[in-house]
Amino acid sequence: MRFVFNILASATSMYLFLIFIRIMLTWFSGVRYGTPVAVLSAITDPYLDWFRQFPGLRLGGFLDISPIIAMSVLSIANSVFITMASYGYITAGFVIALIVKSLWSAVSFLLGFIAVVLGFRLFAHLTRQNMFSPFWRIVDAISQPALYRINALFYGGRSVQYTIIIITALAVFLTAWIGGGIVINIASSFLLRPPI
């Protein structure tokens, strides 16, 4: 049985690697790669496309987190296969900890990404950058929904200085990012304790 899980672990590791290469190649649009990449696309795109069908995984038309979720699911399966191959058994706590950590990984990426965008937005506002350039328009498209929700949540939608709203939003996202990481690590260590 361990032999089967070793094969499954190797297969998922290889597939994760292929998906990673495929994702990296999408960053260079307009480049013609030829047959090897066409074969790679035929192998990886059906799996990635299955996750792209979920509308909640696309943020503002600029950020598609479906590849992160797709890789997280494969990573969970890979960890389960590796554990089964190594120990011959797996605990429910281990599986739950893997799922929680993988979900947190995606959420953590989003929180960190939005915090960085808000940091750019604060910098642009304080230095009075030209907000009509394409880069700052993308920053605005990502930051405005977060700023709107923070204003509604903390200030009841009242008119508040824009700088204060950005600083509040930045503090909220950074606190959620750091605090969430601490909570997840504590919960995971509790779930991963070996049975008595």
Secondary structure as UniProt FT lines:
FT   HELIX           2..26
FT   TURN            29..30
FT   HELIX           35..52
FT   HELIX           55..57
FT   STRAND          58..59
FT   TURN            60..62
FT   STRAND          63..64
FT   HELIX           66..87
FT   HELIX           92..127
FT   TURN            131..132
FT   HELIX           134..155
FT   TURN            156..157
FT   HELIX           162..191
//
